[in-house]
Amino acid sequence: MDIGEFQRLIEAIYYERDSARGLAGTHMWFCEEVGELTRALRRGEREELEGEFADVLAWLSTLASIAGVDLAAAARAKYGEGCPRCRATPCACA
């Protein structure tokens, strides 16, 4: 599944509820999930890490949807030609 497909899936599952909560309330949930990811990274448990990364991606996707941002298009526009500053891959910035 690519980023666009994932964003559309998360919209289908959660958009109505998340958009009713609003951007600020949904952002608070996103921040909580980032905290859970931080704890999982500290513990280093693979199964827990995968779930937390998926949760953070899901909340990021729903934030983008509420804000009217297509994540795939945004990523392509910013990073599609390599480093946004030097345009190299890998980055050649000093």
C-alpha positions in Angstrom: 0.0 0.0 0.0 1.4 3.4 -0.9 0.9 6.6 1.1 -2.0 7.8 -0.9 -3.9 4.6 -0.5 -3.2 4.6 3.2 -4.5 8.1 3.6 -7.7 7.2 1.7 -8.1 4.1 3.9 -7.7 6.1 7.1 -10.2 8.7 5.7 -12.7 5.9 5.0 -12.4 4.5 8.5 -12.0 7.7 10.6 -12.6 10.9 8.7 -16.1 11.7 9.9 -15.3 11.3 13.6 -11.8 12.9 13.3 -13.0 15.9 11.3 -15.9 16.5 13.8 -13.2 16.6 16.6 -11.4 19.2 14.6 -7.7 19.9 13.8 -6.7 20.9 17.3 -8.3 18.0 19.1 -7.0 15.5 16.5 -3.5 17.0 16.8 -3.6 16.3 20.5 -4.3 12.6 19.8 -1.5 12.6 17.3 0.9 14.0 19.9 -0.1 11.3 22.3 0.7 8.7 19.7 4.1 10.2 19.1 4.7 9.9 22.9 3.7 6.2 22.7 6.1 5.7 19.8 8.9 7.4 21.9 8.3 4.9 24.7 8.3 2.0 22.3 11.6 3.2 20.8 13.1 3.3 24.2 12.0 -0.3 25.0 13.0 -1.5 21.5 10.3 -4.2 21.3 9.8 -4.8 17.5 6.1 -5.8 17.7 5.3 -2.7 19.8 7.3 -0.5 17.5 5.5 -1.5 14.4 2.1 -0.8 15.9 3.2 2.6 17.2 4.7 3.6 13.9 1.4 2.6 12.2 -0.6 4.6 14.7 1.5 7.7 14.2 1.2 7.4 10.4 -2.6 7.0 10.8 -2.9 10.1 12.9 -0.6 12.0 10.6 -2.7 10.9 7.7 -6.0 12.0 9.3 -4.4 15.4 10.3 -3.4 15.9 6.6 -6.9 15.0 5.4 -8.6 17.4 7.8 -6.1 20.1 6.6 -6.8 19.3 3.0 -3.3 18.0 2.3 -2.5 15.1 0.0 0.4 13.4 1.8 1.8 11.7 -1.3 1.7 14.9 -3.4 3.3 16.9 -0.5 6.1 14.3 -0.1 6.7 14.2 -3.8 6.8 18.0 -4.1 9.2 18.4 -1.3 11.5 15.3 -1.6 10.9 14.0 -5.1 14.2 15.4 -6.4 16.2 14.5 -3.3 17.3 16.8 -0.5 15.1 19.9 -0.7 18.2 22.1 -0.2 20.9 20.6 -2.4 18.7 18.3 -4.5 21.3 15.4 -4.0 20.5 11.8 -3.1 22.0 11.1 -0.6 22.1 14.7 0.8 25.4 16.5 0.1 24.7 19.5 2.4 27.6 20.5 4.6 
